[in-house]
């Protein structure tokens, strides 16, 4: 089955995917506000040359905005104003890429706050399981990937793949001459599999960078890549909206975001019931994977200029159905 979420029919997609519709050298410091109803995590950029200014911003946020003594009444206006003000501040501060340095304590602290470090044995086991499971998944999802990634052929030279995992997508887009791929993944143990996949795809190791990082704070410069790829990623990130804003930030104007995501099944179905029951277990054993996440809504509300998506079902995937696939343009 298919479902349309686009605002327009996009000419840059193959006919099979077109349809109409009705419808910087900065460092991050993380501040967290908690009360009984709201938890807000705001990453403030810390300029190396403006320590005093950064301290003033921190003090302002703590004392003027997130303090429980702000004086708002209990009618709910405080809970409306807090996220509104925080969003305004987030949009007001310019966004700069972090200069990646594995020894940079500020970046590592921010990353670990988003995704708690896992034991080596867990990450190794998870990487191994993912490598094996992709061999079952790929034959069924392959035709959709070929349609999507064909849009990158000859168009995208600088490509970022968020959540590259073991590299199963590389064979679809990385063989073109002059392609450079940046693969980002929070699991270091994925690298050996991804590099092997790069070799198999014909991508020279000199044109492939694997970076240990998370989607919420991508260590990539603003407007620096032609395309961003993310498959089975949004289900597991801590902050979906922030990840999508990062995708937009690093894309060049007109750049493409290619995605395949599993989403929650329709309410009232047996599959949705099973997903609801097993969702917590899935998050525990599958590195924070959410079975019921509405990634379709997040993508449609992320502010891309054009979004086209379809929905299909992969029989062997069972719980991780239906699957949303499409392309968004910055």
Buried (B, 14 or more C-beta within 10 A) or exposed (E): EEEBBBBEBBEBBEEEBBBEEEEBEBBBBBBEBEEEEEEBBBBBBBBEEEEEEBEEBBEEBEEEBBEEEEEBEEEEEBBEEBEEBBEEBBEEEEBBBBEBEEEBEBBBEBBEBBBEEBEEEBBBEBBEEBBEBBEEBBEBBEEBBEBBBBBBEEEBBBBBBBBBBBBBBBBBBBEBEEBBBBBBBBBBBBBBBBBBBBBEBEBEEEBBBBBBBBBBBBBBBBBBBBBBBBBBBBBBBBBBBBBBBBBBBBBBEEBBBBBBBBBBBEEEEEBBEBBBEBBEEBBEEBBBBBBBBBBBEBBBEBEBEBBBBBBBBBEEBEBBBBBBBBBBBB
